[in-house]
Amino acid sequence: MSDGEQPLVQQLKSIQQKLLQLESVFPGVSPLCARLKSAAIEVEDIAGDMERLSDSVSYQPERMDWLNERIGIGYKLLKKHGVQSTDELLNIQADLRGKLALLDQSSDNLQQLKADIVVQEKQAVQTAARISKNRQQCVASFETNVNQLLKRVGMPNARLKVAVEPGTLRVHGTDSIRFLFNANVGTGAVEAGFEPLGKVASGGELSRLMLSIKSLVAGKLQLPTLVFDEIDTGISGEAARQVAMVMEEMSDAHQLIAITHQPQIAARAHKHFFVFKSMKGEVVEAGIRVLGPEERIKAIAQMLSGEQPSAAALENAREMMNT
């Protein structure tokens, strides 16, 4: 504007001078000359202000290099973290600072956690000791009650023993519990005759033993419904009748649902649901329906003697239901 080979201010002044030479020929040039003079003064003033503004700027090459380096790092971080703005980078920075602070505190937190573990482990051991004491106090009466029920369900010589031995601390305490069984103890019980329940008990013995234990547990817990799926497996005759009586006693306080093929048990039920299968086209469907009194007699008679029950079987079924 004011420097260089052809500064703008000088060009305006030169044009003004040339127009002045034409003033005698073109009277309308005078206003233009006045305007050019005014423009030249204004441009010269602007040039002075710009020069003063330029003089006030302090250029520092080192600072520019540092800023360019920071900008380059910023672009690399945007690419590295897959974000588009500086604000997103600042959020990531704040999150990383928080995680770093947690790491710095981890040593203190670890010590506190170790101290908490010691306290809680002590409390757990104390609780386990109380549980063990209660278990030891209950073992004798539990064995007596189960063995009495075993007599009722046709196993007069069978005995159950509960071995409570110390073990490591677990969710249920520090006891290691084993159920030992002898189906033929007789009058002179020998400790060595007892073996782990799963090794020596037959299917029928397990069924009656589970019924005995469940009947005791049900008496201590608020169980609204108990389901017995063929609890009578492997038994018949008088043993089945005794099992039915025990189940009937349990039904005074609980709803019992029993899946059974034993007429002695079915006859004791308050309601009889008959499960059957039928063919619909090429599909086999299962169904269930409630039997009426006479249908129950027939179903129980079929359990006794087969698909076509005799008159004696029907009479026997009727007598079993009325017992």
PENOR-V482031 format. One record per backbone hydrogen bond with DSSP energy under -1.0 kcal/mol. CO is the residue of the C=O (numbers start at 1). NH is the residue of the N-H. If there is no record, write none. Layout:
co=CO nh=NH
co=CO nh=NH
This chain:
co=1 nh=9
co=7 nh=11
co=8 nh=12
co=9 nh=13
co=10 nh=14
co=11 nh=15
co=12 nh=16
co=13 nh=17
co=14 nh=18
co=15 nh=19
co=16 nh=20
co=17 nh=21
co=19 nh=22
co=20 nh=23
co=22 nh=26
co=26 nh=29
co=27 nh=30
co=29 nh=33
co=30 nh=34
co=31 nh=35
co=32 nh=36
co=33 nh=37
co=34 nh=38
co=35 nh=39
co=36 nh=40
co=37 nh=41
co=38 nh=42
co=39 nh=43
co=40 nh=44
co=41 nh=45
co=42 nh=46
co=43 nh=47
co=44 nh=48
co=45 nh=49
co=46 nh=50
co=47 nh=51
co=48 nh=52
co=49 nh=53
co=50 nh=54
co=51 nh=55
co=52 nh=56
co=54 nh=57
co=60 nh=64
co=61 nh=65
co=62 nh=66
co=63 nh=67
co=64 nh=68
co=65 nh=69
co=66 nh=70
co=67 nh=71
co=68 nh=72
co=69 nh=73
co=70 nh=74
co=71 nh=75
co=72 nh=76
co=73 nh=77
co=74 nh=78
co=75 nh=79
co=76 nh=80
co=77 nh=81
co=78 nh=83
co=85 nh=89
co=86 nh=90
co=87 nh=91
co=88 nh=92
co=89 nh=93
co=90 nh=94
co=91 nh=95
co=92 nh=96
co=93 nh=97
co=94 nh=98
co=95 nh=99
co=96 nh=100
co=97 nh=101
co=98 nh=102
co=99 nh=103
co=100 nh=104
co=101 nh=105
co=105 nh=109
co=106 nh=110
co=107 nh=111
co=108 nh=112
co=109 nh=113
co=110 nh=114
co=111 nh=115
co=112 nh=116
co=113 nh=117
co=114 nh=118
co=115 nh=119
co=116 nh=120
co=117 nh=121
co=118 nh=122
co=119 nh=123
co=120 nh=124
co=121 nh=125
co=122 nh=126
co=123 nh=127
co=124 nh=128
co=125 nh=129
co=126 nh=130
co=127 nh=131
co=128 nh=132
co=129 nh=133
co=130 nh=134
co=131 nh=135
co=132 nh=136
co=133 nh=137
co=134 nh=138
co=135 nh=139
co=138 nh=142
co=139 nh=143
co=140 nh=144
co=141 nh=145
co=142 nh=146
co=143 nh=147
co=144 nh=148
co=145 nh=149
co=146 nh=150
co=147 nh=151
co=148 nh=152
co=149 nh=153
co=150 nh=155
co=151 nh=154
co=155 nh=158
co=157 nh=185
co=159 nh=182
co=161 nh=180
co=163 nh=178
co=165 nh=176
co=170 nh=173
co=173 nh=170
co=174 nh=167
co=176 nh=165
co=178 nh=163
co=179 nh=197
co=180 nh=161
co=181 nh=195
co=182 nh=159
co=190 nh=193
co=191 nh=194
co=195 nh=181
co=196 nh=199
co=196 nh=200
co=197 nh=201
co=202 nh=206
co=203 nh=207
co=204 nh=208
co=205 nh=209
co=206 nh=210
co=207 nh=211
co=208 nh=212
co=209 nh=213
co=210 nh=214
co=211 nh=215
co=212 nh=216
co=213 nh=217
co=214 nh=218
co=217 nh=220
co=217 nh=221
co=221 nh=223
co=224 nh=255
co=226 nh=257
co=228 nh=230
co=228 nh=259
co=230 nh=233
co=232 nh=235
co=236 nh=239
co=237 nh=241
co=238 nh=242
co=239 nh=243
co=240 nh=244
co=241 nh=245
co=242 nh=246
co=243 nh=247
co=244 nh=248
co=245 nh=249
co=246 nh=250
co=247 nh=251
co=249 nh=252
co=250 nh=253
co=250 nh=254
co=255 nh=226
co=257 nh=228
co=259 nh=230
co=262 nh=266
co=263 nh=267
co=266 nh=269
co=272 nh=291
co=274 nh=289
co=276 nh=287
co=278 nh=285
co=280 nh=283
co=283 nh=280
co=285 nh=278
co=287 nh=276
co=289 nh=274
co=292 nh=296
co=293 nh=297
co=294 nh=298
co=295 nh=299
co=296 nh=300
co=297 nh=301
co=298 nh=302
co=299 nh=303
co=300 nh=304
co=301 nh=305
co=302 nh=306
co=310 nh=314
co=311 nh=315
co=312 nh=316
co=313 nh=317
co=314 nh=318
co=315 nh=319
co=316 nh=320
co=317 nh=321
co=318 nh=322
